[in-house]
Amino acid sequence: MNNVQLIGRIAQDLELRKTQNDRAWLSFSLALNEYSNGEQHTTFIDCVAWQRNAEILAQYAHKGALIGLEGRLQRRNYTDRNGQNRSIVEVIVNHVELLSSKGQSDSQETTNTASSNDWP
């Protein structure tokens, strides 16, 4: 079983991108606050959204927005700009729920959701 459920805040501005085949996608970090021994710690989780999930996030979410997501973990290998081989673990988003959206205060909630089973 490979299932992840997270609630956190978007850590940077979102930029919707398109593949050569015109598939929408975006990558972002999700900031999760954890409390241990009375202290707050923030963990940043790399996430990738495709197609409708990416479009909804780009249109309705922003840096600092609170979202809930469900997805799966994926390990990906790549070569960085310096030619070094790297590995990253990221969440591939298959469902997203906007808990605060553009123009809303964090105390308000919204029911905008999206699901997608068309990730690569």
N, C-alpha and C positions, 0 to 999 in steps of 0.2 A: 504494500500500500504506500502511495506517495501522495500525500495530501497535506497542504499547509493552509491554515487560516490565521490571518493577521489583522489587527487594527492598529493604525498608526497615522502619522502625518507625512505628507509628501515633502521631501527635503529640498527640492530645487524646482525651478521653473520647468514646465513641461514643454517639450518640442516634438510635435507630431512629425514623423518621418515617413517616407514611402520607400519600399523596395523597388528594384528594377521592374518587377512585375506589378507595380502599383498597389502593393499591400501595405496598409497603414500599420505603423508600430511606434512604440515609444519605450524608452527605458528610463527608470527613475529609481531613486532610493526612498525607502520608507523608514521613517524614524520611529522606533518603538521605545517607549519609556518603561524602564524596569526599576523596581525598588528593592533594595537589598540592604539590610542593616540600617534602615532609616535614611539611606541615601538614594538619590535618583541617578540612574545610569541610562544613557541613550545608546541603542544599538541600531545601526543602519543596515538595512537589508536591500540588496539589489533586486529589482523587479523588471520584467518585460511584459508589456501588454500588446496584443495584436488585434487587428481589424476593429470590430465594433467597440471592444473594451478600450482600445487606444483612442478611438475617436471620441468616446464619451468622456474619458479623462481629460483629453486635450480641450474639449469644449466647456466642460462644467467644473473642472477641478483647477487648483492652483497651488503654488508653494504654500505650505502650512495647512492645507485642507486635510480634514480628518476623513479617512476612508477605511473601509473594511474590504478585504479581498480573500479569495480562495484560489489556490493554484497548486502547482506541483514544483518540486525542486528539480533543477537541471544543472548538471556540471558541463561547462563549456571550456574548451581549450582554444587559445588564440595566440598570435605573435604580436607583441607590443611594438611601438614605434622604434625601439632600440634593437629589435630583432630577438628579444628574449621570449621564450615560450612561457605562457602564463595559463593559469586555470582559475575559473571563477564559478561559484555556485550562485544561482539566481532563482527567483521564483517566476515561473511562467504563469501569468494571471489567466484564469478561466472564468472568474466571476468577480465583479467589483460592485461595491455599494458605496455611494457617496453619502457620507454622514454630515458633511458640511460642503457647500458649493460656493461658487463665485457670488459675491454679494451677500452672503449669509454670515451671520455671526456663528461662532462655534457652539453656542447654546441651542441653535435651531437645528432641526434635522430635516433631511430630505429622503425620499424613497426612490431616488434614481438608481437603478441597478442595470447591470448588463451581464450576460453570460456568453461564452464563446467556446466552441469546441473546434475551432478552425486554426489553432496555432500550428506552427510547423512541427 
